[in-house]
Amino acid sequence: MFSYISLGTDDIARAIRFYDAALAPLGHRRIPDYDPEGHSAAWGLDDPGPHLCLTEPFDGNPATVGNGTMVSFLAETRAAVDAFHAAALAHGGQDEGQPGLRLQYGPHFYAAYVRDPDGNKLNAVCYHPEPGAQTAPR
């Protein structure tokens, strides 16, 4: 459905450090040579995507966040969700929800929520049950 999602940043070098660390546990790597001019960077698959692009706003105004806007990343394991959250906080992110089950979204919805250094809201979610775990009643 998506080719790419673009989020604004006021500091592309800081964004690269943050996203390299936070997305590594989820298996997402930065696309090499995405923007030779150095105003943006992307993680995921090169064109046609899908990928996440972080960019300095083209109009030259400060980057802003959207109220109700969030980018969610799939995680294969709950440990990857935990590692995403820890890496995000260690690289300038802010906690928006500790890793854990959110049973209101399903019996195996295990997620963590953060804000990147520019204030963009992100989460990582694993939909798989913990190996050997019983299904919680809904």
N, C-alpha and C positions, 0 to 999 in steps of 0.2 A: 504494500500500500504506500509506503513512504520511500522517497528517494533520499531525503536527508532532513534533519531537524537542525536548525541554527539557533544558537544562543549568543547573546552579546557578552563581551568582556571589555574591561578598560585596561587590562594588562595581559596581553597574549602570552608572555613568558610565564607569568604566574599561572595562567589557565593551563598551559602545557604541563607544568610540573604537577598540578593538581590532578588533571585528567589522566596523565600517564600513570600515576600512582593508583588512583581510585578505580580505573577501569581495568587495570592489569589482572586483578583477581577474577574478573568476569570474562577474561580471555579476549578483551578488545585492545587492539594495538593502534597506535597512530599511523595514519596513512603517510608514507614518505613523500616528500616534495609536493604536498598538497597545495601550498601557496608559496611559491618562490620569493614573493615580496615580503613575507613574514607578517601579514595582517590577520591571518586565520590559520587554524589547524583543524584536522578532522580525525576521528577514530571510527573504525568499522571497515566497510568495503568501499573501495574507490568507485567513482561514477560507473554505473548509475546508482550505486548505494546498495543497501542503506548505510548511512553514516550520520554521526553527530558532528556538527561543525561549530567551533567556537570562533567568533570573529569580532574584531573591533567594528563598531557601527559605521556604516558607509557614510552616514550624514555628518560624522564628526562629533555628534552629541554624546554625552555619557550613556553607557549601557544601562538599561533598566530591566527589572524582572516583571513578569506578568502575574497578577493576582489570580490564583487558581491554575497557574501553569506549572507542570511538572513533567520531567522526562523519567521514564521507568525503564530499567535495564533488566533483562532476564538473567537469572543466575541458575546454574545447573545444580548447585548444592547450597545448603544452609551455611556451610562453612565459607563459601564464596560471598554470601551476603554479609557475614560477619567481617570478612577480610576487606570488602568494599567499604564498609562503615568505618572500620579502624583506619584504613589508608586515607580515606577522605578527611577524617578528623586530624590525622597526623600531618596533613598537607594543607591546612588552612580552612577546612570545611567546618560547618557548624552542625551540631546534632539537631535533627528535627523528628527523631523517633528511633529509639534503640532497636537493634535487631530482635525480632520475636514474631510469634504467630499473631495474625489478625484474623481471628475466626469469623468475624463479620463478613469477610471476603471469600471464605472457603476454608475447608478443614485443613488444608496444607499451605495456606498463604503465609509465607515466612518472608518478612520484609524489613528493611531498614531505610530511614529517610535522613537526608542531609541537605544542606545548602552549600553550594560551591562558594569560593571567595568573592564572587560577584553577586551572590544572593540567589542564584538560580536553584530551584528545588529539584532534587533528584531522589530516586529510590532504586534499590535493587530488590528483586523479588524472586523467590524460588517457589514453584508450585508443586514440587515433588515432596512426598512424605519422607521423613527421616527413615533411613534404612532400619527395618525391624520394628518400627513404631506402629502402634495401633491407630486406627482412624478415630479422631475425636468426633463425638456426636455433634450435630449442628443444632 
